Amino acid sequence: MDFPIKTITSDAKIQSEYALTSVNSINIGRILAQTVHYIYLYLKVLSLESVKSREEVVFSVPTGAMGNVTAGLVAGLMGLPVSKFVCGVNANDILHRCYTLNGTLHCCLLMHG
């Protein structure tokens, strides 16, 4: 799913004209796939009888750029009964850095898990 974005952002001609950049969270295919995870987890918890049907749940999510949490929000918009999301910032903490550095985005080494 990342191939088209990597291709565009590494193409010298396109870059010279548009100066594009990306983060993983913009890949709608990735967000849609992660949305399915939230639905699956809710159904799994229902099958274990840990919650009742339509009872709201809380998801705790480690995150960096909020792509995974965005997927959860999409699941909620689709009708999944979610009370709230609790987010823990991981090493790829771009959103945290953006807020704590007064909205200034800066480059740093990419963190790999």
PARO-105918 format. One record per residue: z, y, x of N, C-alpha, C in turn. Coordinates in steps of 0.1 Angstrom, whole numbers, plus 5000, padded with zeros to 4 digits. Layout:
REM residues N
ZYXZYXZYX;...
END
This chain:
REM residues 113
500049885008500050005000500050135008;500650125020500650235029499350265036;498450165036497250185044496450305041;496150345029495350465026496050585031;497350595030498050715035498050725050;498250615056498150605071496750645076;495750595069494350625073494150775072;494550835061494250975059495051065069;496351035071497151115080496851095094;496050985098495750975112494251005115;493551055104492151095106492051235111;491551255123491551385130490751495122;489651455116488951555108489651605096;490251505089491051545077492251625081;492951585092494151655097493751795101;492651815108492351955112492052045100;491551985089491252065077492452085068;493251985066494351985056495751975062;495951935074497251915081498251845072;497951725068498751645059499851575066;500851535059501951455064502451365052;503351275055503851195044505151135047;505851085037507051005038506850885029;507550775031507350655023507550685008;508350775005508750784991507550844982;506550894988505450944980504450834975;504650714980503750604977504150554963;503350584953503650554939503650394937;502850324945502850184944504250124948;504750184959506050144964507150174953;507150294947508050334937508050234925;506750204921506650114909507149974912;506949924924507449794928508949794928;509549904933511049914933511649934919;510849994910511250004896511549864890;510649774893510849634889512149574893;512549604906513849554911514949594902;514949724898516049764889516149694876;514949674870514849594857515349454860;514849394870515349254874516849244875;517349334883518849334885519649354872;519149434863519849454851519749324843;518649264842518449134835519349034841;519449034854520248934861521748944857;522249074857523649104853523849064839;522849084830522949044816523148894815;522348824823522348674822523648614827;524348694835525648644840526848694830;526348754820527348814810528348904816;527948984826528849084832528749214824;527649234817527549354808526949304795;527149384785526549354772525149424771;524349374762522949424760523049574757;522249654763522149804762523349874768;524349804774525449874781524949934793;525350064796524850134807525550084820;524850084831525350034844525250144854;525950134865525850224876525250144888;524250214895523650154906524150224919;524450154929524850214942523750184952;523150284958521950264965521950334979;521750264990521650325003520250395003;520150515008518850585008518650685019;517450725021517150825031516350945024;515250915019514351015013514351004998;515150914992515350904978514250834970;513350764977512250684971512850574962;513750504967514350394959515050444947;515850554948516550614937515550664927;514450724932513350764923512850654914;512750534920512350414913513350384902;514650394905515650374895515550474884;515350604887515150704877513950674868;512850624874511750584866512150474856;512850374861513350264853514150314841;515050414844515850474834514950544823;513950614828513050684819512250584810;512050464815511450354808512350294798;513650324798514550274788515650194794;515650164807516750084813518050164811;519150104806520350184803521150204816;520950314822521650354835522550464833;523850454837524750564835524550664847;524550614859524350704870523950624883;523550694893523250644906524250704916;524750614925525650654936524850634948;524550734956523650724968524450744981;524250654990524750655003523550685013;523750785022522650825031522650725042;521450685046521250595057520750675069;520250605080519850665092518650755090;517750725080516550805077516950915067;517851005071518551095061517751225059;516451225056515751345055516251435044;516551385033517051475022518351535026;519251455032520551515036520351625047;519451595056519251695067518551825061;517751805051517051925045518152015038;519051955031520052035024521052095033;521452015044522552065053521952165063;520652165065520052265074519352375067;519852415055519352525047517852505044;517452385040516052365036515052355047;515552355060514652345071514352195074;513052165073512652025077512252025092;512651925100512251925114511951775117;511251755127510851625132511951565140;512151435139513051365147512551225149;513151145158512651005160512750925147;511750845144511750755133512750645135;513550615125514550515125513950385119;514050275126513550145120514750055118;514749985107515849895103515749775110;
END
